[in-house]
Amino acid sequence: MSEVDSFIDEVTEEVRRDKLFAAFRKYGWIAILAVVLLVGGAAWKEYRAAQHKAGAQAFGDAVLAAQSKDKPEAVYKALAAIKAQGAQAAVADLLAAAEAEKAGDTKAALARLDAVSGDKSLPPAFRDLALLKSVTLAGDTMSADRRDQVLAALSQPGRPYRPLALEQLALLAVKAGKTKDAIEQFTKIAQDAGVTPGLRQRATQMIVALGGSPKAAG
């Protein structure tokens, strides 16, 4: 290779380095920012996961501590004092409602259930469970129209507690002396593939007790 060619190559290489350095000075901050965002995002994700885990553990510990108390009244007060949001608050309210019911404080229990059923941000499973429990707990103190409205909504196809709502409708029909309607409701339950064996057995027994045919239910 001649000295002229070597000189040209050196100049060309120097020009390339100068262009690369200029490009880095102009656009290098973008690469640095991307790295910072990537590392920062990963760190934030880990931090949030750790926070979520710690929060879940703290909530679980608080619930266990509350349930370790001797009397339902004390358990209810401890559960009601737990500070939580979202699904955790719903769980605490449902547990508190159960303890209030044990303590004979129906008003407090219904208030906790209403708090869950009225929270639009919660998944339907939580809200429907609170509504169903409200109907069974309120009994005759709830107006017949309101009770029928709630149970009719909960018994629609696709609702998570449809079989239990149908059972309540059937029991109400029995109480009202509407034997035919009760048998129809119990038959729906017995024929539902999604019900538990225990509920299907109860429905079949009620059909027989009401004078219906267990074959039609099966």
Stockholm file with secondary structure:
# STOCKHOLM 1.0

chainA/1-218         MSEVDSFIDEVTEEVRRDKLFAAFRKYGWIAILAVVLLVGGAAWKEYRAAQHKAGAQAFGDAVLAAQSKDKPEAVYKALAAIKAQGAQAAVADLLAAAEAEKAGDTKAALARLDAVSGDKSLPPAFRDLALLKSVTLAGDTMSADRRDQVLAALSQPGRPYRPLALEQLALLAVKAGKTKDAIEQFTKIAQDAGVTPGLRQRATQMIVALGGSPKAAG
#=GR chainA/1-218 SS CCHHHHHHHHHHHHHHHHHHHHHHHHHHHHHHHHHHHHHHHHHHHHHHHHHHHHHHHHHHHHHHHHHTSSSHHHHHHHHHTCCCCHHHHHHHHHHHHHHHHHTTCHHHHHHHHHHHHTCTTSCHHHHHHHHHHHHHHHGGGSCHHHHHHHHHHHTSTTCTTHHHHHHHHHHHHHHTTCHHHHHHHHHHHHHCTTSCHHHHHHHHHHHHHTTCCHHHHC
#=GC SS_cons         CCHHHHHHHHHHHHHHHHHHHHHHHHHHHHHHHHHHHHHHHHHHHHHHHHHHHHHHHHHHHHHHHHHTSSSHHHHHHHHHTCCCCHHHHHHHHHHHHHHHHHTTCHHHHHHHHHHHHTCTTSCHHHHHHHHHHHHHHHGGGSCHHHHHHHHHHHTSTTCTTHHHHHHHHHHHHHHTTCHHHHHHHHHHHHHCTTSCHHHHHHHHHHHHHTTCCHHHHC
//
